[in-house]
């Protein structure tokens, strides 16, 4: 069917549908109009007749009613007329007898009439009283005839119009399709390759415009075709000039494109490669199956996990050698299926350079790590004897010295402390570089942190004749959550610097609340001083490591230039910021701000209780002279510190012979006697002291032992001892025991079950139970904890060497004695596994069980090294 016929039929069909709808709608409107007229006429007629006959009905004037009915029935459209009275009786009627004989049913529409009569009625009323009813029947035959005539006329007109319209459409179609035929012929010419063909344009109508547009399109197609040809030529040149291999494959996996770079990289000429399967030529055998499955998966699903990505894969050269290749694959739609374009780069040299760079990087990092580890180790090894020097000088200062000796001792201690500060700075910085700087998170009381810093700097400030002041804003939450130690370190660094560079005036520590939410508070810590100030040209580099003001200042005040750099790293690691304001000669204000979570209600309650208990401990004071007979250096230092902090005067005896000599030399209120000691054990020393006679022989002696069974206790008491104390003993247990004997004139010996309660230890804490170290710091002095740890490491290390040496020579007695000493001190410092191993060695040594001794010694050195490493890490955290 031609376009012309389709056009004519289409237009005719549209016309027929529209015309049919118009005819139907017109007839419907006509019908409703006629019906409405009939209805209105019927209603009006019945009402008028009801009004006209009202008086006759009311007066029952039947003659008048008959006359009125006969006159009305003369209307040719009326089928009948009837007048009923008030009771429904017929007063007068006229018309068709059949219609009058049936029951009256009033019609609502002429369409619902079944007998061709439209029945209507009207009430006869007066003053709202119904006196009767008029019933009239209208014939609907005229109405139906009118509608039928109108329908026939309309259909005839519509048919004539359809014929005329079809004729006109045929003529118009001839005109239009002639122009379209020309366009069709021209399109066929272009499709056969006659690009740029032009139509002969006539007229100025839309068809002429269409022809002009066609001519323009034809010219553009010709131009575009030329451009495409040029672009293809250029693309081919670009592909051939590319340094990367460009290979195209079809949906079967066969090569269809292959540039010169591909020939250079893979070793195949273009004529050798094109038409061949890519996998068999260039993909190693172990990857071909994956290639085939991936291609099959893409053809089924249209999904390819490697498409559009840059990946590295091994590729295969023509000589069979593999090389690393960087591959990027893209898919395009083709006429017969997808086409894949692969861009391939030989990265052999790149991988070699990366390997060299990585090796250099690893070597540099290894060297840096070795440097940091060396600094950390050397700093620690140097700090250990420095702590010992400081401790020795502190003890020496407590003795009776003349003025010159006091000056020399004070100078030595200050120099040692300065050296220790430098060592700590280097240790901190080396740990930061080694990535071993740890942060703890725990609830703490802010005022304790700030007050501690104030207490630390106060003696130094008083020594320089300057004042210190601590001002904590009252609106700051009392308990917060974070790393208390790091916070104290930063504040102490800033305050320590302020004291160092201030010779007149003083230093103020201010703590203020910046902002607060329900769960956190942002706090500013500021340190203000009236010192030398800082010139503006030094502001930009002050937080850089190893930076000092000038060599002259460094020579005068000392320091490494690391304190502020370390503080900056710490603050920023905590998510805060640090800065300062200063003018030369006007003092400085260093500040930092951090946001800290608030401690929970439960945590606050726990801290308050701990604070109360600590206060009670601090209030526990004892007096008296105590002789401590203990061969273990760490145990000596711990026990001596606890007792002296509580107010007692303590002398040390390292073995039984020294204990007897000390008891003979001067009277003591109490002797704490270790049982297992070299030269002379505690039992022998007790016997010799009891033999001294006089008051010396009556001195109370309390046995201190790490392993006491009930039978052993009775034996100790029978040997002249007055009591015993299990090791390790807590501070409370030790002070309670000492206070009991110092507070009673003649205490009776009794079986005190006082012994340290075992602590539940998690498997991960078997090497070192840090909770025991924290408690040890609280029981003694937190500032002395690193020194205590260093002392334990030194003494325990020597004991381990002695045990190993004694085991090698089968000196089981010495193994038992050294293990006994190691056992108690290991428990004191939370080394659970080392404590158990020492206990095993003690028992095996006493029983001369060579097999058990050898097995235990086999792991002793490694266990000791593990403990010492953890202890050093803990001590480093305490000194930071």
VODRENMAR-244735 format. One line per 5 residues: number of its first residue (from 1); their letters; for each residue x, y negated, z negated of C-alpha. Coordinates in steps of 0.1 Angstrom, whole numbers, m for minus. Layout:
residues N
NUM) a) X Y Z | ...
END
This chain:
residues 880
1) xxxxx) 0 0 0 | 15 m33 11 | 19 m63 m10 | m6 m81 11 | m33 m55 4
6) xxxxx) m23 m54 m33 | m27 m92 m34 | m61 m92 m18 | m74 m63 m39 | m60 m77 m70
11) xxxxx) m75 m112 m65 | m108 m96 m54 | m109 m74 m85 | m102 m104 m108 | m130 m124 m90
16) xxxxx) m154 m95 m93 | m147 m91 m130 | m150 m128 m137 | m181 m131 m115 | m198 m101 m131
21) xxxxx) m191 m115 m165 | m206 m149 m154 | m237 m132 m140 | m242 m111 m171 | m237 m141 m194
26) xxxxx) m260 m163 m174 | m288 m137 m174 | m283 m132 m211 | m286 m170 m218 | m317 m172 m195
31) xxxxx) m333 m143 m214 | m327 m158 m248 | m339 m192 m235 | m372 m177 m222 | m376 m156 m254
36) xxxxx) m370 m186 m276 | m396 m206 m256 | m421 m179 m260 | m415 m176 m297 | m418 m213 m303
41) xxxxx) m449 m215 m281 | m465 m186 m300 | m457 m201 m334 | m469 m236 m324 | m501 m223 m308
46) xxxxx) m510 m201 m338 | m504 m230 m363 | m524 m255 m342 | m553 m231 m339 | m551 m224 m376
51) xxxxx) m554 m261 m383 | m582 m265 m358 | m603 m237 m372 | m596 m244 m409 | m628 m264 m415
56) xxxxx) m650 m238 m398 | m633 m210 m418 | m638 m228 m451 | m674 m236 m443 | m679 m202 m427
61) xxxxx) m692 m219 m395 | m691 m188 m374 | m706 m205 m344 | m679 m231 m343 | m653 m204 m348
66) xxxxx) m667 m184 m319 | m666 m214 m297 | m630 m222 m306 | m619 m186 m300 | m636 m184 m266
71) xxxxx) m620 m217 m255 | m585 m205 m266 | m588 m171 m249 | m592 m189 m216 | m554 m194 m216
76) xxxxx) m541 m168 m191 | m510 m159 m213 | m532 m149 m243 | m542 m113 m246 | m565 m117 m276
81) xxxxx) m575 m141 m304 | m588 m132 m338 | m598 m151 m370 | m600 m134 m403 | m615 m146 m436
86) xxxxx) m601 m148 m471 | m609 m111 m477 | m594 m100 m443 | m628 m97 m427 | m631 m106 m390
91) xxxxx) m649 m139 m386 | m644 m143 m348 | m625 m127 m320 | m621 m125 m282 | m599 m109 m256
96) xxxxx) m588 m73 m248 | m609 m48 m267 | m580 m23 m269 | m557 m48 m284 | m584 m59 m309
101) xxxxx) m591 m23 m319 | m556 m14 m331 | m541 m26 m364 | m523 m59 m363 | m484 m58 m367
106) xxxxx) m467 m91 m363 | m437 m90 m339 | m403 m107 m345 | m391 m105 m309 | m406 m98 m275
111) xxxxx) m380 m71 m270 | m395 m51 m298 | m430 m51 m283 | m442 m16 m272 | m475 m26 m256
116) xxxxx) m464 m57 m237 | m481 m81 m262 | m462 m104 m286 | m483 m105 m318 | m481 m135 m340
121) xxxxx) m501 m150 m369 | m506 m181 m390 | m522 m186 m424 | m552 m209 m428 | m545 m228 m460
126) xxxxx) m558 m258 m479 | m542 m272 m511 | m519 m241 m513 | m550 m218 m511 | m552 m192 m483
131) xxxxx) m587 m191 m467 | m579 m168 m439 | m555 m160 m410 | m553 m165 m372 | m540 m136 m352
136) xxxxx) m530 m142 m315 | m515 m118 m290 | m493 m133 m261 | m486 m113 m230 | m449 m109 m222
141) xxxxx) m454 m99 m186 | m447 m134 m172 | m415 m136 m193 | m402 m102 m179 | m411 m112 m144
146) xxxxx) m392 m145 m147 | m361 m127 m160 | m362 m101 m132 | m365 m127 m105 | m335 m146 m119
151) xxxxx) m314 m114 m120 | m321 m105 m84 | m312 m140 m72 | m280 m141 m92 | m268 m108 m79
156) xxxxx) m275 m118 m43 | m255 m150 m48 | m226 m131 m65 | m223 m106 m36 | m222 m134 m10
161) xxxxx) m196 m152 m30 | m175 m120 m33 | m175 m115 4 | m165 m151 11 | m138 m149 m15
166) xxxxx) m123 m117 m1 | m122 m133 33 | m103 m163 20 | m80 m141 0 | m71 m121 31
171) xxxxx) m62 m153 50 | m41 m166 21 | m24 m133 17 | m13 m134 54 | 2 m168 48
176) xxxxx) 20 m159 16 | 33 m125 26 | 48 m138 58 | 72 m159 37 | 78 m131 14
181) xxxxx) 86 m108 43 | 113 m132 53 | 127 m131 17 | 126 m93 18 | 145 m91 51
186) xxxxx) 171 m116 38 | 176 m96 6 | 182 m64 27 | 209 m83 47 | 227 m92 14
191) xxxxx) 225 m57 1 | 241 m44 33 | 270 m68 27 | 260 m99 46 | 268 m121 16
196) xxxxx) 259 m158 19 | 230 m152 44 | 207 m182 46 | 169 m185 54 | 154 m210 77
201) xxxxx) 134 m232 53 | 101 m248 64 | 76 m268 45 | 77 m284 11 | 56 m260 m10
206) xxxxx) 67 m235 m37 | 76 m209 m11 | 99 m233 5 | 114 m240 m29 | 118 m203 m34
211) xxxxx) 136 m200 m1 | 159 m228 m10 | 166 m211 m44 | 173 m178 m25 | 198 m196 m2
216) xxxxx) 215 m211 m33 | 217 m177 m49 | 231 m161 m18 | 259 m187 m17 | 267 m182 m54
221) xxxxx) 267 m144 m50 | 292 m148 m22 | 314 m171 m43 | 311 m149 m74 | 321 m119 m53
226) xxxxx) 352 m137 m42 | 360 m146 m78 | 354 m111 m90 | 378 m98 m63 | 404 m124 m74
231) xxxxx) 399 m115 m111 | 403 m78 m104 | 435 m86 m86 | 447 m107 m116 | 436 m80 m141
236) xxxxx) 455 m54 m122 | 486 m76 m124 | 481 m82 m161 | 476 m45 m168 | 507 m37 m148
241) xxxxx) 527 m64 m166 | 516 m52 m201 | 543 m39 m224 | 517 m15 m239 | 505 16 m221
246) xxxxx) 469 11 m209 | 452 44 m200 | 416 48 m190 | 397 82 m192 | 363 92 m182
251) xxxxx) 337 112 m201 | 354 144 m192 | 387 133 m207 | 404 129 m174 | 428 99 m167
256) xxxxx) 413 73 m143 | 435 43 m150 | 473 43 m157 | 496 13 m157 | 533 11 m153
261) xxxxx) 540 7 m190 | 523 41 m196 | 546 56 m169 | 576 41 m187 | 565 53 m222
266) xxxxx) 552 88 m213 | 574 96 m183 | 547 105 m158 | 542 86 m126 | 507 73 m119
271) xxxxx) 500 98 m91 | 510 126 m115 | 488 114 m143 | 456 102 m127 | 431 130 m124
276) xxxxx) 447 151 m151 | 433 157 m186 | 448 133 m211 | 450 158 m239 | 471 184 m220
281) xxxxx) 496 157 m210 | 500 133 m239 | 484 147 m271 | 505 172 m292 | 491 207 m293
286) xxxxx) 481 204 m330 | 458 174 m323 | 441 185 m291 | 413 204 m307 | 405 173 m329
291) xxxxx) 405 152 m297 | 381 175 m279 | 357 176 m309 | 358 139 m312 | 350 133 m275
296) xxxxx) 322 159 m277 | 308 142 m309 | 308 108 m292 | 290 121 m261 | 263 135 m283
301) xxxxx) 258 108 m309 | 274 77 m295 | 296 74 m326 | 334 75 m328 | 351 69 m361
306) xxxxx) 384 58 m344 | 369 35 m318 | 377 m1 m322 | 404 6 m349 | 442 5 m348
311) xxxxx) 456 39 m358 | 489 56 m358 | 492 90 m342 | 520 112 m327 | 521 112 m289
316) xxxxx) 538 135 m264 | 562 125 m237 | 567 144 m204 | 599 160 m218 | 580 175 m247
321) xxxxx) 593 151 m274 | 569 135 m299 | 570 98 m309 | 549 76 m332 | 523 56 m313
326) xxxxx) 499 29 m324 | 466 35 m306 | 435 14 m301 | 406 29 m282 | 375 11 m268
331) xxxxx) 345 26 m251 | 326 10 m222 | 295 22 m203 | 302 36 m169 | 280 47 m140
336) xxxxx) 284 84 m147 | 290 81 m185 | 312 63 m210 | 347 52 m200 | 374 50 m227
341) xxxxx) 403 25 m225 | 433 33 m247 | 460 8 m256 | 491 26 m267 | 523 12 m281
346) xxxxx) 555 31 m289 | 563 21 m325 | 595 42 m329 | 617 12 m334 | 591 m5 m356
351) xxxxx) 588 25 m379 | 626 27 m381 | 628 m9 m391 | 600 m5 m416 | 618 25 m431
356) xxxxx) 650 5 m434 | 630 m24 m450 | 612 m1 m474 | 645 15 m484 | 660 m19 m490
361) xxxxx) 630 m30 m510 | 631 2 m531 | 668 m3 m537 | 662 m39 m547 | 633 m29 m570
366) xxxxx) 654 m1 m585 | 683 m24 m591 | 659 m50 m607 | 643 m22 m628 | 677 m10 m639
371) xxxxx) 687 m46 m648 | 655 m51 m668 | 658 m17 m685 | 694 m25 m693 | 685 m59 m707
376) xxxxx) 657 m44 m727 | 679 m16 m741 | 708 m39 m748 | 686 m65 m764 | 671 m38 m787
381) xxxxx) 705 m23 m795 | 719 m57 m804 | 688 m66 m824 | 691 m35 m846 | 724 m46 m862
386) xxxxx) 713 m82 m862 | 682 m72 m883 | 705 m54 m906 | 728 m84 m909 | 697 m107 m917
391) xxxxx) 684 m82 m942 | 718 m79 m959 | 723 m116 m960 | 688 m120 m975 | 696 m95 m1002
396) xxxxx) 729 m113 m1008 | 711 m146 m1012 | 691 m131 m1040 | 723 m124 m1060 | 742 m149 m1081
401) xxxxx) 764 m169 m1057 | 785 m200 m1061 | 778 m231 m1039 | 803 m222 m1012 | 791 m186 m1010
406) xxxxx) 755 m199 m1008 | 765 m222 m979 | 783 m194 m960 | 755 m170 m966 | 729 m195 m954
411) xxxxx) 749 m204 m924 | 753 m167 m915 | 716 m160 m919 | 706 m190 m897 | 731 m180 m870
416) xxxxx) 718 m145 m871 | 682 m156 m868 | 691 m179 m839 | 708 m150 m822 | 678 m128 m829
421) xxxxx) 655 m154 m814 | 676 m155 m782 | 676 m117 m780 | 638 m116 m785 | 634 m141 m757
426) xxxxx) 655 m120 m733 | 637 m88 m744 | 603 m105 m737 | 614 m117 m703 | 630 m84 m693
431) xxxxx) 598 m66 m703 | 577 m90 m682 | 599 m83 m652 | 598 m45 m658 | 560 m47 m661
436) xxxxx) 559 m33 m696 | 543 m63 m713 | 513 m49 m731 | 482 m67 m744 | 460 m54 m772
441) xxxxx) 423 m62 m778 | 410 m63 m813 | 389 m85 m836 | 408 m110 m857 | 403 m140 m880
446) xxxxx) 415 m171 m862 | 425 m191 m893 | 449 m162 m903 | 467 m166 m870 | 471 m203 m872
451) xxxxx) 479 m203 m910 | 506 m177 m904 | 523 m199 m878 | 521 m228 m902 | 537 m207 m929
456) xxxxx) 565 m196 m906 | 575 m230 m894 | 570 m247 m928 | 603 m236 m944 | 623 m246 m913
461) xxxxx) 605 m280 m912 | 612 m286 m949 | 648 m277 m943 | 649 m306 m918 | 630 m330 m940
466) xxxxx) 599 m332 m918 | 563 m325 m926 | 539 m299 m911 | 501 m300 m909 | 475 m275 m897
471) xxxxx) 441 m288 m887 | 414 m263 m876 | 381 m276 m865 | 352 m263 m887 | 329 m255 m858
476) xxxxx) 352 m228 m843 | 339 m192 m848 | 358 m176 m876 | 362 m142 m860 | 372 m136 m824
481) xxxxx) 383 m108 m801 | 416 m106 m783 | 453 m101 m787 | 461 m117 m820 | 498 m111 m817
486) xxxxx) 502 m127 m783 | 481 m157 m794 | 503 m161 m824 | 534 m157 m803 | 525 m186 m779
491) xxxxx) 514 m209 m808 | 546 m200 m827 | 567 m207 m796 | 552 m241 m792 | 554 m250 m829
496) xxxxx) 589 m236 m832 | 600 m258 m803 | 583 m288 m819 | 602 m283 m852 | 635 m277 m833
501) xxxxx) 633 m310 m814 | 619 m332 m843 | 642 m348 m868 | 619 m374 m882 | 582 m374 m889
506) xxxxx) 565 m341 m885 | 546 m315 m865 | 508 m310 m864 | 489 m279 m852 | 454 m287 m840
511) xxxxx) 428 m262 m831 | 395 m275 m815 | 364 m260 m799 | 360 m269 m762 | 328 m250 m754
516) xxxxx) 308 m221 m768 | 283 m195 m756 | 265 m168 m775 | 293 m143 m767 | 325 m164 m763
521) xxxxx) 343 m196 m773 | 368 m217 m753 | 394 m230 m778 | 423 m255 m774 | 455 m250 m794
526) xxxxx) 476 m281 m795 | 510 m288 m811 | 519 m325 m816 | 553 m337 m827 | 571 m370 m833
531) xxxxx) 603 m356 m818 | 626 m367 m790 | 600 m364 m762 | 606 m354 m726 | 615 m376 m696
536) xxxxx) 591 m376 m667 | 616 m362 m643 | 617 m330 m663 | 580 m324 m665 | 577 m304 m633
541) xxxxx) 602 m278 m641 | 598 m274 m679 | 578 m241 m676 | 604 m225 m653 | 625 m198 m668
546) xxxxx) 660 m206 m681 | 651 m243 m679 | 664 m266 m707 | 663 m304 m710 | 701 m310 m705
551) xxxxx) 733 m292 m714 | 737 m316 m742 | 704 m307 m757 | 711 m270 m753 | 744 m274 m770
556) xxxxx) 727 m293 m799 | 695 m273 m803 | 703 m240 m787 | 679 m217 m768 | 676 m198 m736
561) xxxxx) 650 m218 m717 | 627 m189 m718 | 602 m198 m745 | 579 m220 m725 | 582 m197 m694
566) xxxxx) 571 m167 m715 | 543 m188 m731 | 530 m198 m697 | 529 m162 m685 | 512 m151 m717
571) xxxxx) 485 m178 m715 | 478 m173 m679 | 476 m135 m684 | 450 m142 m710 | 430 m162 m684
576) xxxxx) 439 m196 m699 | 460 m226 m690 | 489 m244 m706 | 502 m280 m702 | 517 m309 m721
581) xxxxx) 519 m347 m723 | 552 m363 m734 | 572 m395 m731 | 609 m398 m738 | 614 m410 m774
586) xxxxx) 576 m408 m781 | 571 m372 m790 | 552 m345 m772 | 518 m328 m772 | 518 m292 m759
591) xxxxx) 485 m275 m756 | 469 m244 m742 | 432 m233 m737 | 419 m198 m737 | 384 m183 m737
596) xxxxx) 380 m155 m763 | 350 m132 m769 | 333 m135 m803 | 337 m105 m827 | 305 m86 m834
601) xxxxx) 287 m87 m867 | 300 m52 m875 | 335 m62 m867 | 332 m94 m888 | 320 m74 m918
606) xxxxx) 349 m49 m914 | 374 m77 m913 | 359 m94 m943 | 361 m62 m963 | 397 m57 m952
611) xxxxx) 405 m93 m961 | 390 m87 m996 | 410 m55 m1001 | 442 m72 m989 | 436 m100 m1014
616) xxxxx) 432 m75 m1042 | 465 m59 m1031 | 482 m93 m1031 | 469 m99 m1066 | 484 m66 m1079
621) xxxxx) 515 m77 m1098 | 539 m55 m1119 | 570 m63 m1139 | 599 m42 m1150 | 632 m27 m1139
626) xxxxx) 630 3 m1117 | 657 27 m1105 | 650 43 m1072 | 670 75 m1065 | 665 81 m1028
631) xxxxx) 690 92 m1002 | 669 83 m971 | 676 47 m960 | 642 42 m945 | 624 54 m976
636) xxxxx) 647 33 m997 | 638 1 m978 | 601 8 m977 | 598 17 m1014 | 621 m12 m1025
641) xxxxx) 601 m37 m1004 | 567 m26 m1018 | 579 m27 m1054 | 598 m60 m1051 | 569 m76 m1033
646) xxxxx) 547 m66 m1063 | 572 m82 m1088 | 594 m54 m1099 | 632 m54 m1099 | 646 m25 m1080
651) xxxxx) 681 m9 m1080 | 690 18 m1055 | 708 51 m1061 | 716 71 m1029 | 721 105 m1047
656) xxxxx) 718 122 m1081 | 753 112 m1092 | 747 75 m1085 | 714 78 m1104 | 730 92 m1135
661) xxxxx) 757 65 m1133 | 732 37 m1130 | 711 51 m1159 | 742 53 m1181 | 752 17 m1171
666) xxxxx) 720 m1 m1179 | 685 6 m1193 | 655 10 m1169 | 618 9 m1175 | 612 37 m1149
671) xxxxx) 632 60 m1127 | 617 72 m1094 | 636 104 m1087 | 637 121 m1053 | 642 159 m1057
676) xxxxx) 662 168 m1026 | 694 146 m1026 | 730 153 m1017 | 758 156 m1043 | 733 162 m1071
681) xxxxx) 696 169 m1067 | 668 152 m1086 | 664 181 m1111 | 701 181 m1120 | 702 143 m1123
686) xxxxx) 672 144 m1146 | 689 170 m1169 | 721 148 m1171 | 701 117 m1179 | 682 135 m1206
691) xxxxx) 715 145 m1220 | 727 109 m1224 | 710 106 m1257 | 695 75 m1272 | 669 53 m1255
696) xxxxx) 685 60 m1221 | 675 97 m1224 | 638 87 m1230 | 635 67 m1198 | 603 79 m1179
701) xxxxx) 613 98 m1148 | 588 104 m1120 | 596 130 m1094 | 591 119 m1058 | 588 149 m1034
706) xxxxx) 573 156 m1001 | 562 191 m1008 | 549 201 m1042 | 528 232 m1049 | 510 236 m1083
711) xxxxx) 536 260 m1096 | 564 236 m1086 | 548 208 m1104 | 548 227 m1137 | 584 236 m1131
716) xxxxx) 594 200 m1125 | 576 189 m1157 | 594 216 m1176 | 628 203 m1163 | 623 171 m1182
721) xxxxx) 604 150 m1157 | 574 130 m1169 | 553 129 m1137 | 554 132 m1100 | 544 113 m1069
726) xxxxx) 538 130 m1035 | 555 116 m1004 | 546 98 m983 | 527 77 m1009 | 506 47 m999
731) xxxxx) 512 13 m1014 | 483 17 m1038 | 494 51 m1049 | 530 39 m1055 | 520 8 m1074
736) xxxxx) 494 26 m1094 | 520 52 m1105 | 546 26 m1114 | 520 3 m1132 | 508 33 m1153
741) xxxxx) 543 41 m1166 | 554 6 m1170 | 522 m3 m1188 | 523 26 m1214 | 547 27 m1242
746) xxxxx) 547 65 m1245 | 528 79 m1215 | 519 115 m1217 | 530 138 m1189 | 500 149 m1170
751) xxxxx) 492 167 m1138 | 484 138 m1115 | 470 150 m1082 | 483 117 m1066 | 495 125 m1032
756) xxxxx) 490 109 m998 | 458 118 m982 | 464 134 m947 | 453 112 m919 | 432 126 m891
761) xxxxx) 454 123 m860 | 443 124 m824 | 463 146 m801 | 475 116 m781 | 489 101 m814
766) xxxxx) 508 131 m826 | 541 116 m814 | 535 83 m832 | 504 73 m852 | 505 36 m849
771) xxxxx) 478 31 m876 | 504 44 m901 | 528 17 m889 | 502 m10 m892 | 494 1 m927
776) xxxxx) 531 2 m935 | 534 m34 m924 | 505 m44 m946 | 520 m25 m975 | 554 m41 m972
781) xxxxx) 558 m72 m951 | 548 m74 m914 | 579 m95 m906 | 601 m68 m920 | 584 m40 m900
786) xxxxx) 609 m42 m870 | 638 m40 m895 | 622 m10 m913 | 617 7 m879 | 653 1 m869
791) xxxxx) 665 15 m902 | 643 47 m898 | 656 52 m862 | 692 49 m875 | 687 72 m905
796) xxxxx) 664 97 m887 | 688 99 m857 | 717 107 m880 | 696 133 m898 | 686 150 m865
801) xxxxx) 723 151 m856 | 732 166 m890 | 704 193 m886 | 716 202 m851 | 752 205 m863
806) xxxxx) 743 225 m894 | 722 249 m874 | 751 254 m850 | 773 264 m879 | 745 284 m897
811) xxxxx) 746 261 m927 | 709 267 m935 | 711 249 m969 | 721 217 m952 | 694 223 m926
816) xxxxx) 668 225 m954 | 682 194 m972 | 684 172 m941 | 650 184 m929 | 634 176 m963
821) xxxxx) 647 140 m961 | 636 137 m924 | 601 151 m933 | 592 125 m958 | 604 95 m938
826) xxxxx) 588 108 m906 | 554 110 m924 | 559 74 m937 | 564 61 m902 | 536 80 m886
831) xxxxx) 557 105 m867 | 533 134 m872 | 549 160 m848 | 584 152 m861 | 571 156 m896
836) xxxxx) 557 190 m889 | 588 201 m872 | 610 189 m901 | 587 208 m925 | 592 240 m904
841) xxxxx) 630 235 m905 | 630 229 m942 | 611 262 m949 | 632 281 m924 | 664 267 m938
846) xxxxx) 655 277 m973 | 647 312 m961 | 678 314 m938 | 654 322 m909 | 679 317 m881
851) xxxxx) 654 325 m853 | 629 298 m864 | 657 273 m870 | 671 278 m835 | 636 275 m819
856) xxxxx) 628 243 m839 | 662 227 m832 | 657 234 m795 | 629 207 m794 | 641 185 m823
861) xxxxx) 662 161 m803 | 636 156 m776 | 609 151 m802 | 631 126 m820 | 638 107 m787
866) xxxxx) 600 105 m780 | 594 91 m814 | 622 66 m812 | 610 54 m778 | 575 48 m791
871) xxxxx) 588 31 m822 | 609 8 m801 | 579 m1 m780 | 558 m8 m811 | 586 m28 m827
876) xxxxx) 590 m48 m794 | 553 m57 m796 | 557 m68 m832 | 586 m91 m825 | 570 m107 m794
END
